[in-house]
């Protein structure tokens, strides 16, 4: 296995997924839930993210070409999705655990587009394009799995933060997480618009 490529892929995806930055958002979305449901949401989010990244690594270019979808469109869609979630966090509509379904929270927005977002998908596709043999593919696969394990560990033990913050602290953290999500969403949409403009100018 190419350890240099493994390290490059691992560090790149770890920075993109940002487990420490993901923790407050995860706590804000799952804080009101029981510990068992919160733990289930952690592995469901990681499992979905791993599945999405693997699918795009194997057939990403073919899939996007077949659907006539460009990467900026995927990025903008992720940004719009995050805007909706951010509004729920900022307005307090996500505070009632009875209105939350654990699997939905784990799948959207945790699994995608936060963990398996445009950044992680594009980076993985580029690494796969650079791969020249079986050892490179093994290194990329091992790095992806290692990153997902690291993310799961961080999310799995976020319950400690929930016990420390208590309900009042979680409410404050929820508002902060909503603001951070809104900023991430705006940045995703802005980058997508910039990419569309650049493509349009280059075509003229």
Sine and cosine of phi, psi and omega as CSV:
sin_phi,cos_phi,sin_psi,cos_psi,sin_omega,cos_omega
0.00,0.00,0.67,-0.75,0.02,-1.00
-0.98,0.21,0.98,-0.21,-0.06,-1.00
-0.92,0.38,-0.52,0.86,0.02,-1.00
-0.91,0.41,-0.71,0.70,0.03,-1.00
-0.91,0.40,-0.64,0.77,0.06,-1.00
-0.84,0.55,-0.75,0.67,0.01,-1.00
-0.89,0.45,-0.63,0.78,-0.01,-1.00
-0.91,0.42,-0.72,0.69,0.01,-1.00
-0.92,0.40,-0.68,0.74,-0.03,-1.00
-0.88,0.48,-0.76,0.65,-0.04,-1.00
-0.91,0.42,-0.68,0.73,-0.02,-1.00
-0.87,0.49,-0.77,0.64,-0.03,-1.00
-0.94,0.35,-0.54,0.84,0.02,-1.00
-0.91,0.40,-0.64,0.77,0.04,-1.00
-0.92,0.39,-0.64,0.77,-0.04,-1.00
-0.93,0.37,-0.73,0.68,-0.01,-1.00
-0.95,0.32,-0.50,0.87,0.12,-0.99
0.78,0.62,0.93,0.37,-0.01,-1.00
-0.81,0.58,-0.70,0.72,0.04,-1.00
-0.88,0.48,-0.62,0.78,0.03,-1.00
-0.96,0.29,-0.41,0.91,0.02,-1.00
-0.97,0.26,-0.46,0.89,-0.11,-0.99
-0.86,0.52,-0.75,0.66,0.00,-1.00
-0.89,0.46,-0.56,0.83,0.04,-1.00
-0.93,0.37,-0.66,0.75,0.03,-1.00
-0.90,0.44,-0.69,0.72,0.02,-1.00
-0.90,0.44,-0.64,0.77,-0.01,-1.00
-0.90,0.43,-0.61,0.79,-0.05,-1.00
-0.98,0.17,-0.51,0.86,-0.10,-0.99
-0.90,-0.43,-0.01,1.00,-0.06,-1.00
-0.82,0.58,-0.70,0.72,-0.02,-1.00
-0.95,0.33,-0.20,0.98,-0.07,-1.00
-0.99,0.15,0.39,-0.92,0.10,-1.00
-0.88,0.47,0.39,-0.92,-0.05,-1.00
-0.85,0.53,-0.63,0.78,-0.03,-1.00
-0.89,0.45,-0.69,0.72,0.01,-1.00
-0.93,0.37,-0.58,0.81,0.01,-1.00
-0.91,0.42,-0.67,0.74,0.03,-1.00
-0.91,0.42,-0.63,0.78,0.03,-1.00
-0.90,0.43,-0.64,0.77,0.02,-1.00
-0.88,0.47,-0.57,0.82,-0.01,-1.00
-0.89,0.46,-0.77,0.64,-0.05,-1.00
-0.97,0.26,-0.48,0.87,0.05,-1.00
-0.92,0.40,-0.66,0.75,0.02,-1.00
-0.89,0.45,-0.70,0.71,-0.01,-1.00
-0.92,0.40,-0.66,0.76,0.00,-1.00
-0.89,0.45,-0.68,0.73,0.02,-1.00
-0.91,0.42,-0.71,0.71,0.00,-1.00
-0.86,0.51,-0.68,0.73,0.02,-1.00
-0.89,0.46,-0.69,0.72,0.00,-1.00
-0.89,0.46,-0.70,0.72,-0.01,-1.00
-0.90,0.44,-0.70,0.71,-0.01,-1.00
-0.90,0.44,-0.67,0.74,0.01,-1.00
-0.90,0.44,-0.68,0.73,0.00,-1.00
-0.87,0.49,-0.71,0.70,0.00,-1.00
-0.95,0.31,-0.48,0.88,0.07,-1.00
-0.92,0.39,-0.62,0.78,-0.06,-1.00
-0.99,0.14,-0.70,0.71,-0.14,-0.99
-0.71,-0.70,0.43,0.90,-0.07,-1.00
-0.88,0.48,-0.78,0.63,-0.04,-1.00
-0.88,0.47,-0.68,0.73,-0.01,-1.00
-0.90,0.43,-0.68,0.74,-0.03,-1.00
-0.90,0.43,-0.73,0.69,-0.01,-1.00
-0.92,0.40,-0.62,0.79,0.02,-1.00
-0.92,0.40,-0.64,0.76,0.00,-1.00
-0.90,0.44,-0.63,0.78,-0.01,-1.00
-1.00,0.07,-0.03,1.00,-0.05,-1.00
0.83,0.55,0.66,0.75,0.01,-1.00
-0.92,-0.40,0.76,-0.65,0.05,-1.00
-0.99,-0.11,0.35,-0.94,-0.06,-1.00
-0.86,0.51,-0.63,0.78,0.06,-1.00
-0.86,0.52,-0.56,0.83,0.04,-1.00
-0.91,0.41,-0.65,0.76,0.05,-1.00
-0.89,0.45,-0.63,0.78,0.01,-1.00
-0.91,0.40,-0.69,0.72,0.01,-1.00
-0.90,0.43,-0.64,0.77,0.02,-1.00
-0.88,0.47,-0.67,0.74,0.05,-1.00
-0.89,0.46,-0.63,0.78,0.02,-1.00
-0.90,0.43,-0.69,0.73,0.03,-1.00
-0.90,0.44,-0.62,0.78,0.03,-1.00
-0.89,0.45,-0.66,0.75,0.01,-1.00
-0.93,0.37,-0.52,0.86,0.05,-1.00
-0.87,0.50,-0.69,0.72,0.00,-1.00
-0.88,0.47,-0.69,0.72,0.01,-1.00
-0.92,0.40,-0.67,0.75,0.00,-1.00
-0.88,0.47,-0.64,0.77,0.02,-1.00
-0.89,0.45,-0.63,0.78,0.04,-1.00
-0.89,0.45,-0.66,0.75,0.00,-1.00
-0.93,0.37,-0.65,0.76,-0.05,-1.00
-0.95,0.32,-0.54,0.84,-0.03,-1.00
-1.00,-0.02,-0.10,0.99,0.05,-1.00
0.99,0.11,0.18,0.98,-0.02,-1.00
-0.95,0.31,-0.27,0.96,-0.02,-1.00
-0.99,-0.10,0.10,1.00,-0.08,-1.00
-0.97,0.25,-0.43,0.90,-0.05,-1.00
-0.99,0.11,0.93,-0.37,-0.04,-1.00
-0.89,0.45,-0.39,0.92,0.01,-1.00
-0.93,0.38,-0.38,0.93,-0.02,-1.00
-1.00,-0.02,-0.02,1.00,-0.06,-1.00
-0.97,-0.26,0.62,-0.78,0.13,-0.99
-0.91,-0.41,0.86,-0.51,-0.15,-0.99
-0.82,0.57,-0.71,0.70,-0.05,-1.00
-0.89,0.46,-0.60,0.80,0.02,-1.00
-0.91,0.42,-0.68,0.73,0.02,-1.00
-0.89,0.46,-0.65,0.76,-0.02,-1.00
-0.93,0.37,-0.63,0.77,-0.06,-1.00
-0.98,0.19,-0.74,0.68,0.00,-1.00
-0.72,-0.70,0.86,-0.51,0.18,0.98
-0.98,-0.19,0.04,1.00,-0.11,-0.99
-0.91,0.42,-0.85,0.53,-0.04,-1.00
-0.88,0.47,-0.74,0.67,0.09,-1.00
-0.54,-0.84,0.72,-0.69,0.25,0.97
-0.99,-0.17,0.18,0.98,-0.05,-1.00
-0.96,0.27,-0.82,0.58,0.00,-1.00
-0.98,0.19,-0.83,0.56,0.03,-1.00
-0.99,-0.13,0.93,0.36,-0.01,-1.00
-0.99,-0.10,-0.08,-1.00,-0.01,-1.00
-0.83,0.55,-0.62,0.78,-0.02,-1.00
-0.88,0.47,-0.77,0.64,0.00,-1.00
-0.91,0.42,-0.63,0.77,-0.02,-1.00
-0.91,0.42,-0.75,0.67,-0.02,-1.00
-0.90,0.44,-0.70,0.71,-0.01,-1.00
-0.86,0.50,-0.69,0.72,0.01,-1.00
-0.90,0.43,-0.68,0.73,0.01,-1.00
-0.88,0.47,-0.63,0.78,0.01,-1.00
-0.92,0.39,-0.65,0.76,0.04,-1.00
-0.90,0.44,-0.65,0.76,0.01,-1.00
-0.91,0.42,-0.62,0.79,0.02,-1.00
-0.90,0.44,-0.53,0.85,-0.01,-1.00
-0.98,0.18,-0.32,0.95,-0.07,-1.00
-0.88,0.47,0.65,-0.76,-0.08,-1.00
-0.89,-0.46,-0.11,0.99,-0.02,-1.00
-0.22,-0.98,-0.05,-1.00,-0.05,-1.00
-0.88,0.48,-0.64,0.77,-0.02,-1.00
-0.89,0.45,-0.59,0.81,0.04,-1.00
-0.92,0.38,-0.67,0.74,0.02,-1.00
-0.90,0.43,-0.62,0.78,0.04,-1.00
-0.90,0.43,-0.66,0.75,0.01,-1.00
-0.89,0.45,-0.69,0.73,0.00,-1.00
-0.90,0.43,-0.70,0.71,0.00,-1.00
-0.89,0.45,-0.69,0.72,0.00,-1.00
-0.90,0.44,-0.62,0.78,0.00,-1.00
-0.92,0.38,-0.66,0.75,0.02,-1.00
-0.88,0.48,-0.72,0.70,0.00,-1.00
-0.90,0.45,-0.66,0.75,0.00,-1.00
-0.89,0.46,-0.65,0.76,0.02,-1.00
-0.90,0.43,-0.69,0.72,0.00,-1.00
-0.90,0.43,-0.60,0.80,0.07,-1.00
-0.90,0.44,-0.68,0.74,0.02,-1.00
-0.89,0.46,-0.67,0.74,0.03,-1.00
-0.89,0.45,-0.69,0.73,-0.01,-1.00
-0.88,0.47,-0.65,0.76,0.00,-1.00
-0.87,0.49,-0.70,0.71,-0.01,-1.00
-0.90,0.44,-0.72,0.69,-0.02,-1.00
-0.94,0.35,-0.61,0.79,-0.05,-1.00
-0.88,0.47,-0.61,0.79,-0.06,-1.00
-0.99,-0.17,0.30,0.96,0.08,-1.00
-0.95,0.31,-0.22,0.97,0.04,-1.00
-0.86,0.50,-0.45,0.89,0.05,-1.00
-0.88,0.48,-0.66,0.75,0.01,-1.00
-0.92,0.40,-0.62,0.79,0.01,-1.00
-0.87,0.49,-0.68,0.73,0.00,-1.00
-0.92,0.38,-0.54,0.84,-0.02,-1.00
-0.96,0.27,-0.69,0.73,-0.11,-0.99
-0.96,0.27,-0.52,0.86,-0.08,-1.00
0.91,0.41,0.12,-0.99,-0.05,-1.00
-0.84,0.54,-0.65,0.76,-0.03,-1.00
-0.90,0.43,-0.68,0.73,0.01,-1.00
-0.91,0.41,-0.60,0.80,0.02,-1.00
-0.91,0.41,-0.60,0.80,0.03,-1.00
-0.89,0.45,-0.68,0.73,0.05,-1.00
-0.90,0.44,-0.70,0.72,0.00,-1.00
-0.89,0.45,-0.55,0.83,0.03,-1.00
-0.88,0.47,-0.69,0.72,0.01,-1.00
-0.91,0.42,-0.67,0.75,0.01,-1.00
-0.90,0.44,-0.68,0.73,0.02,-1.00
-0.89,0.46,-0.62,0.79,0.05,-1.00
-0.88,0.47,-0.65,0.76,0.03,-1.00
-0.91,0.41,-0.67,0.74,0.03,-1.00
-0.90,0.44,-0.68,0.74,0.03,-1.00
-0.88,0.47,-0.65,0.76,0.02,-1.00
-0.89,0.46,-0.65,0.76,0.02,-1.00
-0.90,0.43,-0.68,0.73,0.04,-1.00
-0.88,0.47,-0.67,0.75,-0.01,-1.00
-0.89,0.45,-0.71,0.71,0.00,-1.00
-0.89,0.46,-0.64,0.77,0.01,-1.00
-0.91,0.42,-0.66,0.75,0.04,-1.00
-0.87,0.49,-0.72,0.70,-0.01,-1.00
-0.91,0.41,-0.67,0.75,0.01,-1.00
-0.89,0.46,-0.68,0.73,0.03,-1.00
-0.90,0.44,-0.62,0.78,0.02,-1.00
-0.91,0.42,-0.69,0.72,0.03,-1.00
-0.89,0.46,-0.68,0.73,0.03,-1.00
-0.88,0.48,-0.64,0.77,0.02,-1.00
-0.91,0.41,-0.65,0.76,0.04,-1.00
-0.89,0.46,-0.69,0.73,0.00,-1.00
-0.89,0.45,-0.69,0.73,0.01,-1.00
-0.88,0.47,-0.69,0.73,0.04,-1.00
-0.90,0.44,-0.64,0.77,0.00,-1.00
-0.90,0.43,-0.69,0.72,-0.02,-1.00
-0.91,0.41,-0.64,0.77,-0.03,-1.00
-0.93,0.38,-0.42,0.91,-0.01,-1.00
-0.98,0.18,-0.30,0.95,-0.05,-1.00
-1.00,0.05,0.00,0.00,0.00,0.00
